[in-house]
């Protein structure tokens, strides 16, 4: 997350991304891992799913359920933003690939192709027909 995103309140960031509380499915599950008995017997791990996009995150960074709820929403925003950026970069890559494919070859590439063809034709020309020279 960059500094600009740190200064934007979570509610504004969610609204900008089109994430609304009614679109979220939130579950609390038992935690696991290091942290003693308390972490294993309290449901402070937050599972958050954004229904329209199908994106889901799981957060158990702190022992506090409230802090994990906030952090899960931040992670969800990060995940949706990175997905949007990935879609944009994929579109740019597709456009660039088409541009490269349609570009005319350079003079050096033409020379190299002609040289390769010349060498290949020389190899083929040296081949004899069956029964010749044996």
N, C-alpha and C positions, 0 to 999 in steps of 0.2 A: 504494500500500500504506500502511496507517495504522500508528501506533505499536504498537498491540496485536498486529498481525500480525508486526512486526519482532521482538518479544520471543519469539514462539512458534517453537520449533525446526522446521525443515523437515519432519522425520519426523512430528512430531505433527500438523502442519498437513495433510500428505498423508493421514494416517490419519483425521483428522476429516472430510476430504472424500471418503474412500473410494477414494483413489488408492493402488494397491499396485504395487510394482516389477514383479511378474509381469504386470500389465496394460499395461505400457509397452513400446512398440517404440522402440528408440533406434538412430539411424544417425548416422554421422559423415561429413560431406560436405566437399568442398574449399571453403575460404573464398573470398571475393571482396571487392573494394573496396580502399580505401586501406589501407596498412600495409606496403607493400614486397613483395618477392618471397616472403618467408616465409609471409605470409598466403595467398598464391595457390597454394602448393604443399604445404601441410599440411592434413590433414583435421581441423581443430579446430572447425568449425561443427557444432553439435549439432541434429539434427532429432529431436524427441520427439513420439510419438503415443500418446494414451491410447485404447486399443482399445475399451473399453465405450462411451465417449461419442463417439469419433471426433474429438475435439479434438486439434489438433496445433500445435506451436510450433517455431520455428527460432531459434537463438540463436548469435550470433557477436559478443558484446560485448567479449570479451577475446582475447588470443592464447593463453590457456591452455585446453586442452580440459577439464580438471577444473573450472575456474571456470565455463566455459560449461555444463557438465553440471548444476551446482548451479543456475545462473541459469535454465536451461531448465525445471527442475522448479518453480522459483518462478513463472516466467511461466505454466506450465501450471496451477498452483494458482490464480493470479490469473484466468486465462481461465475456468476451471471455476466459480469463485466468481461472477464477473460474469455468466456464463450462468445460474446459479441465481437470482441477483438479478433478472435480466431476466425470467425465467419468473414469478417472484413478482409483479413489478410489472405484467406483462401481465395476470395474473389479477386483480389489484386494479383495473386500468383497465377490464377487461371488466365487473367487478361495479359499478363506479361509473357506467359508461355505461348499464347496465341500470337503475340507480337513477334516473339523470337522465331516462331515456326514460319511466319509469313515474310520474314525479312529476307532480302536477297543476300546470297553468300558474298563474302568479301573476295577481293582479287586473290588473296593468298589461299583462301579455301578453294577457289576455282582451280588455281594452279595445282594444288595438292590433289584434288579430285582427278584432274586430267593426268597427272603423273601416275597416280594409282591405277587408273584405267589403262594407261600405256604399258605399265609393268605387267598388269594382269593379262593383257592381250598378248604380250610377248611370251609369257608362260604358256598360254593356251596354244599359241602358234607353234611352239617347240614340241608340243605333244604330237606323237605320230599316230597314224591310223593303225588299227589292229592289223598285224601282219607286215607292217613296214619295218625295215631295218633288222628284223630278227633272223 
